[in-house]
């Protein structure tokens, strides 16, 4: 049986506040979703979880979570 504490379970059930994307420096390059961020209960910070770390030059952009964008990303694959 897998052990988890209540904080981990609560965080997993909660939708992320922000989605992290890697944006390459070249023009019209596609954005790659690389992770998400959840806000803290005290609203003074975020927990950032990156599923991958970009090696190429570019920026990491955090955008508000929009369920419609996730559906569009999944449909594009």
DOFITOR-492793 format. One record per atom (N, C-alpha, C, O, CB): residue in three letters; z, y, x; atom name; residue number from 0. Coordinates in steps of 0.1 Angstrom, whole numbers. Glycine has a CB too. Example, Ala and Ser with C-alpha at 12.3 -4.5 7.8 and 13.67 -1.06 7.14 Angstrom:
REM residues 2
    r      z      y      x   a    k
  ALA     78    -57    132   N    0
  ALA     78    -45    123  CA    0
  ALA     78    -33    132   C    0
  ALA     85    -33    142   O    0
  ALA     90    -45    113  CB    0
  SER     71    -22    128   N    1
  SER     71    -11    137  CA    1
  SER     79      0    129   C    1
  SER     80     11    134   O    1
  SER     57     -6    141  CB    1
REM end
This chain:
REM residues 77
    r      z      y      x   a    k
  UNK      0    -12      8   N    0
  UNK      0      0      0  CA    0
  UNK      0     12      9   C    0
  UNK      8     13     18   O    0
  UNK     12      0    -10  CB    0
  UNK     -9     22      6   N    1
  UNK    -10     34     14  CA    1
  UNK      2     44     10   C    1
  UNK      5     46     -2   O    1
  UNK    -23     41     11  CB    1
  UNK      8     49     20   N    2
  UNK     18     59     18  CA    2
  UNK     12     73     18   C    2
  UNK      4     77     27   O    2
  UNK     29     58     29  CB    2
  UNK     16     81      8   N    3
  UNK     13     95      8  CA    3
  UNK     25    102      2   C    3
  UNK     32     97     -6   O    3
  UNK      0     97     -1  CB    3
  UNK     26    115      7   N    4
  UNK     37    122      1  CA    4
  UNK     32    131    -10   C    4
  UNK     20    132    -12   O    4
  UNK     44    131     12  CB    4
  UNK     41    137    -18   N    5
  UNK     37    145    -30  CA    5
  UNK     28    156    -26   C    5
  UNK     19    160    -34   O    5
  UNK     49    149    -37  CB    5
  UNK     31    163    -15   N    6
  UNK     23    175    -11  CA    6
  UNK      8    171     -9   C    6
  UNK     -1    178    -13   O    6
  UNK     29    181      1  CB    6
  UNK      6    160     -2   N    7
  UNK     -8    155      0  CA    7
  UNK    -14    151    -13   C    7
  UNK    -26    155    -15   O    7
  UNK     -7    143      9  CB    7
  UNK     -8    145    -22   N    8
  UNK    -13    141    -35  CA    8
  UNK    -17    154    -43   C    8
  UNK    -28    154    -49   O    8
  UNK     -4    132    -43  CB    8
  UNK     -8    164    -43   N    9
  UNK    -11    176    -50  CA    9
  UNK    -23    183    -44   C    9
  UNK    -32    188    -52   O    9
  UNK      1    185    -50  CB    9
  UNK    -24    184    -31   N   10
  UNK    -36    190    -25  CA   10
  UNK    -49    183    -28   C   10
  UNK    -59    189    -30   O   10
  UNK    -33    191    -10  CB   10
  UNK    -48    170    -27   N   11
  UNK    -61    162    -30  CA   11
  UNK    -66    164    -44   C   11
  UNK    -78    164    -46   O   11
  UNK    -58    147    -27  CB   11
  UNK    -57    166    -54   N   12
  UNK    -61    168    -68  CA   12
  UNK    -66    182    -70   C   12
  UNK    -73    184    -80   O   12
  UNK    -49    164    -77  CB   12
  UNK    -62    191    -62   N   13
  UNK    -66    205    -65  CA   13
  UNK    -79    208    -59   C   13
  UNK    -82    205    -47   O   13
  UNK    -55    214    -59  CB   13
  UNK    -88    215    -66   N   14
  UNK   -101    220    -61  CA   14
  UNK    -99    230    -50   C   14
  UNK    -90    238    -50   O   14
  UNK   -110    225    -72  CB   14
  UNK   -108    230    -40   N   15
  UNK   -107    239    -29  CA   15
  UNK   -109    254    -34   C   15
  UNK   -117    256    -43   O   15
  UNK   -116    236    -18  CB   15
  UNK   -103    263    -27   N   16
  UNK   -105    277    -31  CA   16
  UNK   -118    282    -24   C   16
  UNK   -125    291    -30   O   16
  UNK    -93    286    -26  CB   16
  UNK   -121    277    -12   N   17
  UNK   -132    282     -5  CA   17
  UNK   -140    269      1   C   17
  UNK   -134    259      4   O   17
  UNK   -128    291      7  CB   17
  UNK   -153    271      3   N   18
  UNK   -161    261      9  CA   18
  UNK   -166    266     22   C   18
  UNK   -170    278     23   O   18
  UNK   -173    257      0  CB   18
  UNK   -165    258     33   N   19
  UNK   -169    263     46  CA   19
  UNK   -184    258     49   C   19
  UNK   -187    246     46   O   19
  UNK   -160    257     57  CB   19
  UNK   -192    267     54   N   20
  UNK   -206    264     57  CA   20
  UNK   -209    268     71   C   20
  UNK   -203    278     76   O   20
  UNK   -216    271     47  CB   20
  UNK   -217    261     78   N   21
  UNK   -223    265     91  CA   21
  UNK   -236    272     88   C   21
  UNK   -245    266     82   O   21
  UNK   -224    253    101  CB   21
  UNK   -238    284     93   N   22
  UNK   -250    292     91  CA   22
  UNK   -256    294    105   C   22
  UNK   -251    302    113   O   22
  UNK   -247    306     84  CB   22
  UNK   -268    288    108   N   23
  UNK   -274    289    121  CA   23
  UNK   -279    304    123   C   23
  UNK   -281    311    113   O   23
  UNK   -286    280    122  CB   23
  UNK   -282    308    135   N   24
  UNK   -286    321    138  CA   24
  UNK   -300    324    135   C   24
  UNK   -304    335    133   O   24
  UNK   -284    324    153  CB   24
  UNK   -309    313    133   N   25
  UNK   -323    316    131  CA   25
  UNK   -325    319    116   C   25
  UNK   -317    316    107   O   25
  UNK   -331    303    134  CB   25
  UNK   -336    327    114   N   26
  UNK   -339    332    100  CA   26
  UNK   -342    320     91   C   26
  UNK   -348    310     94   O   26
  UNK   -351    341    101  CB   26
  UNK   -338    322     78   N   27
  UNK   -340    312     67  CA   27
  UNK   -336    298     70   C   27
  UNK   -342    289     64   O   27
  UNK   -355    313     64  CB   27
  UNK   -327    296     79   N   28
  UNK   -322    282     82  CA   28
  UNK   -312    278     71   C   28
  UNK   -305    286     65   O   28
  UNK   -314    282     96  CB   28
  UNK   -312    265     67   N   29
  UNK   -304    261     56  CA   29
  UNK   -289    261     61   C   29
  UNK   -285    259     72   O   29
  UNK   -307    247     52  CB   29
  UNK   -280    264     51   N   30
  UNK   -266    264     53  CA   30
  UNK   -261    249     52   C   30
  UNK   -266    242     43   O   30
  UNK   -258    273     43  CB   30
  UNK   -252    245     60   N   31
  UNK   -247    232     60  CA   31
  UNK   -232    232     56   C   31
  UNK   -224    239     63   O   31
  UNK   -249    224     74  CB   31
  UNK   -229    225     46   N   32
  UNK   -215    224     41  CA   32
  UNK   -207    216     52   C   32
  UNK   -211    205     55   O   32
  UNK   -213    218     27  CB   32
  UNK   -196    222     57   N   33
  UNK   -189    215     68  CA   33
  UNK   -174    213     64   C   33
  UNK   -167    206     72   O   33
  UNK   -190    222     81  CB   33
  UNK   -169    218     53   N   34
  UNK   -155    216     50  CA   34
  UNK   -151    225     38   C   34
  UNK   -159    230     30   O   34
  UNK   -147    220     62  CB   34
  UNK   -138    226     37   N   35
  UNK   -132    234     25  CA   35
  UNK   -119    240     29   C   35
  UNK   -113    235     39   O   35
  UNK   -131    225     13  CB   35
  UNK   -114    249     21   N   36
  UNK   -101    255     24  CA   36
  UNK    -93    256     11   C   36
  UNK    -99    259      0   O   36
  UNK   -102    269     30  CB   36
  UNK    -80    253     11   N   37
  UNK    -71    254      0  CA   37
  UNK    -61    265      3   C   37
  UNK    -56    266     14   O   37
  UNK    -64    240     -3  CB   37
  UNK    -58    272     -8   N   38
  UNK    -48    283     -6  CA   38
  UNK    -34    278     -7   C   38
  UNK    -31    267    -13   O   38
  UNK    -50    294    -17  CB   38
  UNK    -25    285      0   N   39
  UNK    -11    281      1  CA   39
  UNK     -4    286    -12   C   39
  UNK     -9    295    -18   O   39
  UNK     -4    287     13  CB   39
  UNK      7    279    -15   N   40
  UNK     14    283    -28  CA   40
  UNK     19    297    -27   C   40
  UNK     19    304    -37   O   40
  UNK     26    274    -29  CB   40
  UNK     23    302    -15   N   41
  UNK     28    316    -14  CA   41
  UNK     16    326    -13   C   41
  UNK     19    338    -12   O   41
  UNK     36    317     -1  CB   41
  UNK      4    321    -14   N   42
  UNK     -8    330    -14  CA   42
  UNK    -10    339     -1   C   42
  UNK    -15    349     -2   O   42
  UNK     -8    339    -26  CB   42
  UNK     -4    334     10   N   43
  UNK     -5    342     22  CA   43
  UNK    -14    335     33   C   43
  UNK    -14    339     44   O   43
  UNK      9    344     28  CB   43
  UNK    -21    324     29   N   44
  UNK    -29    317     39  CA   44
  UNK    -37    306     32   C   44
  UNK    -36    303     20   O   44
  UNK    -20    312     50  CB   44
  UNK    -44    299     41   N   45
  UNK    -52    288     37  CA   45
  UNK    -51    276     46   C   45
  UNK    -47    278     58   O   45
  UNK    -67    292     36  CB   45
  UNK    -53    264     41   N   46
  UNK    -54    252     49  CA   46
  UNK    -69    249     50   C   46
  UNK    -75    247     40   O   46
  UNK    -46    240     44  CB   46
  UNK    -74    248     62   N   47
  UNK    -89    246     64  CA   47
  UNK    -91    232     69   C   47
  UNK    -84    227     79   O   47
  UNK    -94    256     74  CB   47
  UNK    -99    224     62   N   48
  UNK   -103    211     66  CA   48
  UNK   -117    210     69   C   48
  UNK   -126    212     60   O   48
  UNK    -99    200     55  CB   48
  UNK   -121    208     81   N   49
  UNK   -135    207     85  CA   49
  UNK   -139    192     87   C   49
  UNK   -132    185     94   O   49
  UNK   -137    214     99  CB   49
  UNK   -149    188     80   N   50
  UNK   -154    175     81  CA   50
  UNK   -163    173     93   C   50
  UNK   -166    162     98   O   50
  UNK   -162    171     68  CB   50
  UNK   -169    184     98   N   51
  UNK   -176    184    110  CA   51
  UNK   -176    198    116   C   51
  UNK   -174    208    110   O   51
  UNK   -191    180    107  CB   51
  UNK   -177    198    130   N   52
  UNK   -176    210    137  CA   52
  UNK   -190    213    143   C   52
  UNK   -195    205    151   O   52
  UNK   -165    209    148  CB   52
  UNK   -196    225    140   N   53
  UNK   -209    227    145  CA   53
  UNK   -209    229    160   C   53
  UNK   -200    235    166   O   53
  UNK   -214    240    139  CB   53
  UNK   -220    224    166   N   54
  UNK   -222    226    181  CA   54
  UNK   -232    237    183   C   54
  UNK   -231    244    193   O   54
  UNK   -227    212    187  CB   54
  UNK   -242    238    174   N   55
  UNK   -252    248    176  CA   55
  UNK   -247    262    173   C   55
  UNK   -236    264    167   O   55
  UNK   -264    245    166  CB   55
  UNK   -254    272    179   N   56
  UNK   -249    286    177  CA   56
  UNK   -250    290    162   C   56
  UNK   -259    285    155   O   56
  UNK   -258    296    185  CB   56
  UNK   -242    298    158   N   57
  UNK   -242    303    144  CA   57
  UNK   -228    307    140   C   57
  UNK   -219    310    148   O   57
  UNK   -246    291    135  CB   57
  UNK   -226    308    127   N   58
  UNK   -213    313    121  CA   58
  UNK   -208    303    112   C   58
  UNK   -215    295    106   O   58
  UNK   -215    327    114  CB   58
  UNK   -195    304    109   N   59
  UNK   -188    296     99  CA   59
  UNK   -185    306     88   C   59
  UNK   -178    316     90   O   59
  UNK   -175    288    103  CB   59
  UNK   -191    303     76   N   60
  UNK   -189    312     64  CA   60
  UNK   -181    305     54   C   60
  UNK   -183    294     51   O   60
  UNK   -203    317     59  CB   60
  UNK   -171    313     49   N   61
  UNK   -163    307     38  CA   61
  UNK   -167    314     25   C   61
  UNK   -166    326     24   O   61
  UNK   -147    309     41  CB   61
  UNK   -170    306     15   N   62
  UNK   -174    311      2  CA   62
  UNK   -165    306     -9   C   62
  UNK   -160    295     -8   O   62
  UNK   -189    308     -1  CB   62
  UNK   -164    313    -20   N   63
  UNK   -156    308    -31  CA   63
  UNK   -162    295    -37   C   63
  UNK   -174    294    -37   O   63
  UNK   -155    319    -42  CB   63
  UNK   -153    286    -41   N   64
  UNK   -157    274    -47  CA   64
  UNK   -164    276    -60   C   64
  UNK   -159    283    -69   O   64
  UNK   -145    264    -48  CB   64
  UNK   -176    270    -61   N   65
  UNK   -184    271    -74  CA   65
  UNK   -189    257    -77   C   65
  UNK   -198    252    -70   O   65
  UNK   -196    281    -73  CB   65
  UNK   -184    250    -87   N   66
  UNK   -188    236    -90  CA   66
  UNK   -203    235    -91   C   66
  UNK   -209    224    -88   O   66
  UNK   -181    231   -102  CB   66
  UNK   -210    245    -96   N   67
  UNK   -224    244    -98  CA   67
  UNK   -231    243    -85   C   67
  UNK   -241    236    -84   O   67
  UNK   -229    257   -105  CB   67
  UNK   -226    249    -74   N   68
  UNK   -233    248    -61  CA   68
  UNK   -232    234    -56   C   68
  UNK   -241    229    -49   O   68
  UNK   -226    258    -51  CB   68
  UNK   -220    227    -58   N   69
  UNK   -219    214    -54  CA   69
  UNK   -229    205    -60   C   69
  UNK   -235    196    -54   O   69
  UNK   -204    209    -56  CB   69
  UNK   -231    206    -73   N   70
  UNK   -241    198    -81  CA   70
  UNK   -255    201    -75   C   70
  UNK   -262    191    -74   O   70
  UNK   -240    202    -96  CB   70
  UNK   -258    213    -72   N   71
  UNK   -271    216    -66  CA   71
  UNK   -273    210    -53   C   71
  UNK   -283    204    -50   O   71
  UNK   -273    231    -65  CB   71
  UNK   -262    210    -44   N   72
  UNK   -263    204    -31  CA   72
  UNK   -265    189    -32   C   72
  UNK   -273    183    -25   O   72
  UNK   -250    206    -23  CB   72
  UNK   -258    182    -41   N   73
  UNK   -259    168    -43  CA   73
  UNK   -273    164    -49   C   73
  UNK   -279    154    -45   O   73
  UNK   -249    163    -53  CB   73
  UNK   -279    173    -57   N   74
  UNK   -292    170    -63  CA   74
  UNK   -303    172    -52   C   74
  UNK   -314    166    -54   O   74
  UNK   -295    180    -74  CB   74
  UNK   -301    180    -42   N   75
  UNK   -311    183    -31  CA   75
  UNK   -311    171    -21   C   75
  UNK   -321    170    -14   O   75
  UNK   -307    195    -24  CB   75
  UNK   -301    162    -21   N   76
  UNK   -301    151    -11  CA   76
  UNK   -310    140    -16   C   76
  UNK   -311    130     -8   O   76
  UNK   -287    146     -9  CB   76
REM end
